[in-house]
Amino acid sequence: MMRRISLVVAAGAFALAGAAPGAMAQELNEVCPDSPDGTGALWGMVSDEDGEMGLPGASVVVTWDADGDEGRTEGQTGFDGGYVLCYVPLEAELSVHPTFGNVDGSPTLVSLTDPITRMDLVFSLTGAGGGDEDDDRIWACVGGVDNRINMENARYIRCDPGWEGINRCPVAEQHGQVQATMAGAGSGRSALREALEKIIADARRQGANSLINWRITRNSLSAEAVTITVDPVTCR
């Protein structure tokens, strides 16, 4: 049975970018230790073709049927939008499918002949901007569009390019303030994410689709839960 393990190694993607062809075998074992014969690595970037930016937290799913042996591996992109998938069979037809939140990219068919193959995946999030019924993420730009919190939690909250004025959007319905406490002073990312997930869950229970006017302190997180019915890109 073919070994199927998925890894996401953003640093490995950068290392591969500068690798010379003669170093590929060595690089493969460094990025994907103990790679079985007949397998390779698929790596690249997942980006939004409209905003031309890497998408952290996107998923990449690869499926195949090699000599009757069906396989599947998947992973998530790192902060920069890079991914690395290990132990992918060579010479087999692969279906590579990126997703971001509830937005599906189109599957791409590819067959790997080299131990290391770069495959950048690009799809549009425009359809989700302001009205895609299939994307149920909460609209929220915590600390601004370019804030790292939004990128690291893109699976839960949506903050598209051009949404700088989301806090100024007309509110169709107000649902009140939601807040959560982060354990310990100077809480790290895990505590922040737990607090963020709690706030999102509370907002959804109240029927809100957006969170605006965020406040972040050393040990708490709060925002206003509202319903916005316009495209945030139009709010100035």
ABEGO torsion letter per residue (X at the ends): XBBBBBBBBAAAAAAAAABBAAAAAAAAAAABBGBBBGBBBBBEBBBBAAAGBBBBGBBBBBBBBBGGBBBBBBBBBBAAGBBBBBGBBBGBBBBBBBBBEABBBBBBBBBBABABBBBBBBBBAAAABGGBAABABBBBBBGEAABAAAAAAAAABBBBBGAAAAAABBBABBAEBBBBBBBEBGBBAAAAAAAAAAAAAAAAAAGBABBBGBBBBAABBBBBBBBBABBAAABX
